[in-house]
Amino acid sequence: MDIRKLGSSLKAIYDSMSGTEIEGAGDGWVNMAGFGLELSRGGINYRHYGYDKLRSLIESLPDMFEVYRDCLLYTSDAADERSSV
């Protein structure tokens, strides 16, 4: 699976987590540990793609995701929605 296709799979899982936002962190942010758990449930193991850490995989997709303080994850789509209001 190429990185863009993997990114699309990650985005779909992220989107399914919309009800798990972290209170006080702002709209669209999710906990990376929770995201990793959802990836596992979805059958995605980032180590199979050559990444030793989930953060490394996420950082390889800067046009799709943003990491904040090592534990929060955000998508560029959420940023686009927020800036268009």
PLY file of the C-alpha trace (Angstrom):
ply
format ascii 1.0
element vertex 85
property float x
property float y
property float z
element edge 84
property int vertex1
property int vertex2
end_header
0.00 0.00 0.00
1.45 3.38 -0.92
1.62 6.21 1.63
-1.25 8.22 0.06
-3.60 5.24 0.15
-2.55 4.54 3.72
-3.17 8.21 4.52
-6.71 7.90 3.17
-7.30 4.89 5.42
-5.95 6.82 8.41
-8.19 9.77 7.59
-11.27 7.52 7.46
-10.45 6.16 10.91
-9.79 9.68 12.22
-13.18 10.79 10.85
-14.88 7.92 12.67
-13.51 9.35 15.95
-15.39 12.65 15.70
-17.13 12.04 19.03
-13.85 11.57 20.92
-12.42 15.07 20.75
-10.39 16.17 23.75
-12.21 18.73 25.85
-10.46 22.10 25.83
-8.13 21.20 22.97
-10.35 22.67 20.27
-12.47 21.19 17.54
-10.99 18.35 15.55
-8.16 17.28 17.87
-8.03 13.66 19.03
-5.69 11.81 21.36
-2.99 9.99 19.41
-3.07 7.00 21.76
-6.79 6.61 21.10
-6.13 6.99 17.39
-3.51 4.24 17.56
-6.02 1.97 19.28
-8.57 2.64 16.53
-5.93 1.87 13.89
-5.28 -1.49 15.56
-9.00 -2.22 15.63
-9.10 -1.36 11.93
-6.26 -3.80 11.20
-3.61 -1.15 10.52
-0.18 -1.64 12.08
2.14 1.27 11.28
5.16 -0.97 11.89
4.21 -2.98 8.81
4.81 0.20 6.79
8.32 0.76 8.16
7.50 3.21 10.96
8.68 2.48 14.48
6.22 4.98 16.01
2.77 6.18 15.09
3.99 9.76 15.33
6.57 9.07 12.59
3.84 7.85 10.28
1.62 10.84 11.03
4.50 13.26 10.47
5.13 11.67 7.06
1.71 13.02 6.00
2.00 16.75 6.85
-0.61 17.77 4.29
-3.17 15.52 6.04
-2.34 15.63 9.75
-0.82 17.90 12.35
0.63 16.80 15.71
0.42 18.99 18.80
2.33 18.34 22.03
3.18 14.77 21.11
-0.26 13.43 21.87
-2.93 15.22 19.82
-3.82 14.70 16.20
-5.62 17.04 13.80
-6.51 16.85 10.13
-6.07 19.53 7.53
-9.76 19.15 6.64
-10.77 20.25 10.13
-8.47 23.27 9.83
-10.02 24.16 6.49
-13.53 23.98 7.96
-12.56 26.14 10.93
-10.96 28.84 8.76
-13.92 29.01 6.40
-16.39 30.02 9.13
0 1
1 2
2 3
3 4
4 5
5 6
6 7
7 8
8 9
9 10
10 11
11 12
12 13
13 14
14 15
15 16
16 17
17 18
18 19
19 20
20 21
21 22
22 23
23 24
24 25
25 26
26 27
27 28
28 29
29 30
30 31
31 32
32 33
33 34
34 35
35 36
36 37
37 38
38 39
39 40
40 41
41 42
42 43
43 44
44 45
45 46
46 47
47 48
48 49
49 50
50 51
51 52
52 53
53 54
54 55
55 56
56 57
57 58
58 59
59 60
60 61
61 62
62 63
63 64
64 65
65 66
66 67
67 68
68 69
69 70
70 71
71 72
72 73
73 74
74 75
75 76
76 77
77 78
78 79
79 80
80 81
81 82
82 83
83 84
